[in-house]
Amino acid sequence: MLASEAGDRGFKSHRARSEGYITRYDRMTIQTKKNDNDMNNPFKNMIDECRSILYEAIITEYPTQKNIVIKIEEPPSHKFGDLSTNICLQISKELGTPPKKIAERITHSITIPKDSYIERIDVAGLGYLNFYLKTAKITEFVINSIRTLSMDYGFPKIDQPENILIEHSSINPVHAIHIGQARNSILGDAISRILRARGHNIETHFYINDAGRQSAIVAYGFDNIEKFQSKTKIDHYVGQIYSITSCLIEIQSCKKKLLELKDNKGDKIDQTDFQSKLDEWTDVALQLQNQNRDIFEELREKLIKISDPESEINNLLRKYEEGDVSTKCLIRKVTELCIQGFKQTFSILKINFDKWDWESDLLWSGNVSDIVKKLSESKHVSKDDDVLKLRSDQVIEAFEIRQMLGISDDFMLPPVSLTRSDGTSLYLTRDIAYSLVKFNQAKQVINVVGMEQLHEQLHVRVALSVLGLNKLAKNLKHFVFGLVKFPGEKMSSRRGRIVTLDDVVEEGVKRAYVEVENRSPTLSSEEKKNMAETISIGAIKYALLSVEPSHEVVFSWDRVLNFETNSAPFINYGYTRANGILKKVGNISFPINYTKLEHPLEKRLILSLAKFPSIFIDASDRLRPDDLATYANQLTKQFHEYYEKVDVSHLDDDDLKNSRAQLINAFKIVVSNCMGVLGIVLSERM
């Protein structure tokens, strides 16, 4: 089961969900005059008018309530109106007057203009005020807004756009992209699209981690293969070399340690531990040997003759950091091969990067050594056995930055190493230097990095504060995401146990192809394949986006390709249903008689379509692509219910047919816009 099985969370109660996107307007200044031409956000327009009319009546009857904050939300049931407020209960607490009496007095003072969206305001229960909107007027406003703005509907632009750099993916170039890393890429791409649609100036960067130990290991293995002969996709081939090299080195290291312990009559418990570790790696070796016997045998034959491969790898890493020419050629070559494979996968997913930044460039430019030098001058950095350490715990207290970092009073961030004992840099130091490079290009930086990097990201921000760059530390955002679990799979790239994104897409295409064949048997094989690929990629993206980012995802094909609920195929099915209806109806004639749309399901659908811009603004402000995924799912559920209960294409009344067709066209535009801003393409047919 996918964690997103709770995909309707918050939407099962319209009242609970509506607070999320309405309360942001409660913090805004009361508008006393609505903008009739505000097509960018129809729902906000309706809310503002309700609030404005209500506010004028309140201060007329109760002048002391000038600073009252009016919260308007959807009632739990539509029999209580379209919108509702408990403002009279709030006033009652302050004045000591029964809320129902306050409500009656306020409504007596209200005058609803003729051109208003509001039909009437009723007093209900203990003193609630329920707003009933004019169906024809809001229908015309919403549908005209959607029809006029079309692909731009739902994306109001921010008044003050910012230059934002988003670093995402940044997968170690030592193996193919696995499904867990794919969540980083898909989330990063989605928030980039969302913020760009909001009007911000966005640059996406991929940080190529080529200066770490993993890159040295795979380059070392690659250098010990006589002939480059890739029978598979190139990043998969590099991954095989990495896993086999890591495994053989681990086996050799365990054997060496066991001999030392036995010769020196070392601790029996240590001997048992190393024997257990050796047994585990021997099992891994057998699996890797079965996967690619040629590479395995060649590397084993080479590495068995080398007495200390660990030292040679460390030496390779040191020489690369120093900029040794032959070492640079070797590691860059292997890294570029893997990146080539990444780009092929990203191309299929339609994920693009504006820049590819090399970690090694930071070393060779002197940026990293400059950072080390500056940090070493701080009293909060100490030297312990030739290792520089940043006392982040001291810095947090001395600089009083707990609130800025968003950590609790009892949270302790331990000291962290900035260098190795041989003086070479660590990933953290390079990340600090990289942060400064990024801030030279943008005002705000968002790093899309997994939950396991929480401490690392905090240390970077602490280091920026030590360098006197508190503003940058504040503008560096860590977008956290949870793991992806594949039932029955425990992933480890060193052991060659990963579920690659390429394999998941391929499996998805196979499964989707079966569905397409059942539903559209007359299509050509090529059309079925293209459709299956679109459906598969959309389904995978939706599965990884529809769960709250910080929560883990349990990946299950039964949920990912479920055509019945809460999945991209389910939403796509609604989209293609809309296509089918519009095709049957043919050309829609104008003008449209919106008074014809009187069915209760039509008004509910209209209000949901009106909310899209508000949902989008909130999702953008809070970086919550899952809210957009959930909205698309809920909107599609409403559409499917409408499709089942309301006829469109078989009507004799042309006015009614045209009006309903235009409503369906509005649904089609909105669901396409919503999924599109998440990076999900909907198939025109299924």
Secondary structure, 3 states (H helix, E strand, C coil): CCHHHHCCCCCCCHHHHHHHHHHHHHCCCCCCCCCCCCCCCHHHHHHHHHHHHHHHHHHHHCHHHCCCCCCCECCCCHHHCCEEECHHHHHHHHHCCCHHHHHHHHHHHCCCCCCCCEEEEEEECCCEEEEEECHHHHHHHHHHHHHHHHHHCCCCCCCCCCEEEEECCCCCCCCCCEHHHHHHHHHHHHHHHHHHHCCCEEEEEEEECCCCHHHHHHHHHHHCCCCCCCCCCHHHHHHHHHHHHHHHHHHHHHHHHHHHHHHCCCCHHHHHHHHHHHHHHHHHHHHHHHHCHHHHHHHHHHHCCCCCHHHHHHHHHHHHHHCCHHHHHHHHHHHHHHHHHHHHHHHHHCCCCCEEEEHHHHHHCCHHHHHHHHHHCCCCEEEECCEEEECHHHHHHHHCCHHHHCCCCCCCCCCEECECCCCCECHHHHHHHHHHHHHCCCCEEEEEEEHHHHHHHHHHHHHHHHCCCHHHHHHEEEEEECCEECCCCCCECCCCECCEHHHHHHHHHHHHHHHHHHHCCCCCHHHHHHHHHHHHHHHHHHHHHCCCCCCCEECCHHHHCCCCCCCHHHHHHHHHHHHHHHHHHCCCCCCCCHHHCCCHHHHHHHHHHHHHHHHHHHHHHHCCHHHHHHHHHHHHHHHHHHHHHCCCCCCCCHHHHHHHHHHHHHHHHHHHHHHHCCCCCCCCCC
